Amino acid sequence: MERTFASSSSRDLSTFPVSSSSSSLLGSSRPTRPVKIIPLQHPNSTTSSSLNPLSLALFSRWTAKIKRTTLVQWIDTFLPCCRWIRAYKWREHFQLDLMAGLTVGIMLVPQAMSYAKLAGLHPIYGLYTGFVPIFVYAIFGSSRQLAIGPVALVSLLVSNVLGGIVNSSDELYTELAILLAFMVGILECTMALLRLGWLIRFISHSVISGFTSASAIVIALSQAKYFLGYDIVRSSKIVPLIKSIISGAHKFSWPPFVMGSCILAIILVMKHLGKSRKQFRFLQAAGPLTAVVLGTLLVKIFHPSSISLVGEIPQGLPSFSIPKKFEYARSLIPTAMLITGVAILESVGIAKALAAKNGYELDSSQELFGLGLANILGSIFSAYPSTGSFSRSAVNNESGAKTGLAGVVAGIIMGCSLLFLTPLFEQIPQCALAAIVTSAVMGLVDYDEAIFLWQVDKKDFVLWIITSTTTLFLGIEIGVLVGVGASLAFVIHESANPHIAVLGRLPGTTVYRNVEQYPEAYTYNGIVIVRIDAPIYFANTSYIKDRLREYEVDVDKSSKRGPEVEKLYFVILEMSPITYIDSSAVQALKELHQEYKSRDIQICISNPNRDVLLTLTKAGVVELIGKEWYFVRVHDAVQVCLQRVLSSSQTPKKPDPFDGDRPSFFKRLSKQREEDLSISELESGGNKTSVPNPYHVFTVYTSTQILPSRILYFVDFAVRVERGTVNGKVEPLHFVPHRKNDKPLPSEAL
């Protein structure tokens, strides 16, 4: 009798050669019951030699992609604005883009001046930063809703690094800020051309959240001097800021505090109404403009001497000038890299989210290239580093912006402000600009994220705490370095200690799953099935070997099925999750094979992918272990191993006194029946519950040619076969006559 466990086209296990190691392992006896399994295709020398190296494969893919690219696609690559220009619908899109551009432009004018003050620059440079980069990004940027310009976090970074080099009142301070924008643009374009944006993926979201939350607190405290009416120390650490605020408390002035607090409260109320009610959505964008207008009117009416004003702002568009002071470039490289990282994380992150929400594709490299060009050309027109803004981008999207034309409209408003409205900005109180900055950064304190991380993942919560604490007490640069270092440390730890699962068979299926996740899954005595859920390389080989040794010693007997054996015979490695294996891992696998071989344990490999199997073939591991021990499925490997374990556990049985009287045909039938039952019991996990027996119905030929004694002997043999096969109980037998004239055997014959 033959039973098939896979496809009918698969090869017979009996045709597989058996290595000498496996023969000595489990004895020379081979099961007579053939089992068919799905054959695994091993790479041969011709296949492996014809494979191209990785560099040639990448080069061939690039050349093929270049050949497939049409002229229109090349234009879209270098000028992403052409994509939305060709599909622009004037009746549907223009009105929405116009309203969104007006809203963002009105919001940007006061914010730009506020962020420039935060960066330690004159407010006019904030207006310059919100002018030229917007037009450049509208042409070369791929996002249609992202609003770029000066932002609070980048402004704080500029102030922090330049404040340690030169005084903010010095002209060199402004020149270094412009040079910093040029360097940031060069770095962003370089990363875009080399497609290195993936490096930022190693910084987890919890690190970014902790960094921005701590930076928001520092930014808010740095604006306290405009509320309190006296100067405080310039620092990116919370302790010096608090000390300076406390030590100068005797200089407190109530007029700027009252005005700044009232303006801040008005902005927050308008923002809340704009977010909570759709009919008041315009109030969110009108908040900064309201603060500027209200503060200017109060100054015009009351003329308070204790409130500092913005002062004179040059009128006109920025002039063309090449960045200078390149001798300071080396000292600015760390800050330029930090600002580039923040730009990638913030701008590309929100741009991808907005693109997915509005149903179009966005290329991260193209996005970086657009930001880089915006900073390079912006620095030529006296702008300091700019990037995408969370708040303005959200307002732009909520206002209905459909294309980059909304950014062009916002840039036009900024240009009109530079040409005609700068005389009106001279009477803006500093506390009003401080209120705008404070209201903007209050939303960056992401305490909800900290609560979420505590509930979901304590490891990410620890990262959040480490990053935010170090940023607050040790400074922004150290905080970022510590946060990134801790994030990489967690990545390395997870990679060096991968998840390894022991698999068991789900009852009634050929599916094998983690026994910890599925307690009902059972395993087999003498066999351990292990799945390694990570690539194997030099950093985790020792950990994997130690875990495999533990499975050999510490075996849970509660879920074991099959014959009782004293030791482990097989270790089945499920390799489908393993995407890569290096030379160190190959050597470790060889050592593990030799170690197991000395203890008569055989390694079986299940479902390795093409690259892993090719590496094992080149290293000689396939021949070392034996091709017959490589399988497509875990179930194939388990079937083969079960038969080996069964043959090793069988002991000689006492001869049956009736064997001498039985014909050889019945001996063979009895032996085949016993083997089928034992294998069937193993594959079902040794389950002792009653199962329908296919041999309960017999066809008996009764005729005058068959002696009654022979018929009774056949009945007796059938009873003996049935005895003990199902709970040791003799099941009732049914005899069906073969022809109409045949009579059923009398029940007394049983």
Secondary structure, 3 states (H helix, E strand, C coil): CCEECCCCCCCEHHHCCCCHHHHHHHCCCCCCCCEECCCCCCCCHHHHHHCCCHHHHHHHHHHHHHHHCCHHHHHHHHCCHHHHHHCCCHHHHHHHHHHHHHHHHHHHHHHHHHHHHHCCCCHHHHHHHCCHHHHHHHHHCCCCCCCEECCHHHHHHHHHHHHCCCCCCCHHHHHHHHHHHHHHHHHHHHHHHHCCHHHHHHCCHHHHHHHHHHHHHHHHHHCHHHHHCCCCCCCCCHHHHHHHHHHCHHHCCHHHHHHHHHHHHHHHHHHHHHHHCHHHCHHHHHHHHHHHHHHHHHHHHHCCCCCCECCCCCCCCCCCCCCCCHHHHHHHHHHHHHHHHHHHHHHHHHHHHHHHHHCCCCCHHHHHHHHHHHHHHHHHCCCCCCEECHHHHHHHHHCCCCCCHHHHHHHHHHHHHHHHHHHHHHHCEHHHHHHHHHHHHHCCCCHHHHHHHHHHCHHHHHHHHHHHHHHHHHCHHHHHHHHHHHHHHHHHHHHHCCCEEEEEECCCCCCEEECCCCCCCEEECCEEEEEECCCECCCCHHHHHHHHHHHHHCCCCCCEECCCCCCCCEEEEECCCCCCECHHHHHHHHHHHHHHHHCCCEEEEECCCHHHHHHHHHCCHHHHHCHHHEECCHHHHHHHHHHHHHHHHCCCCCCCCCHHHCCHHHHHHHHHHHHHHHHHHHHCCCCCCCCCCCCCEEEECCCCCCCHHHHHHHHHHHHHHHCCCCCCCCCCCEEEECCCCCCCCCHHHC
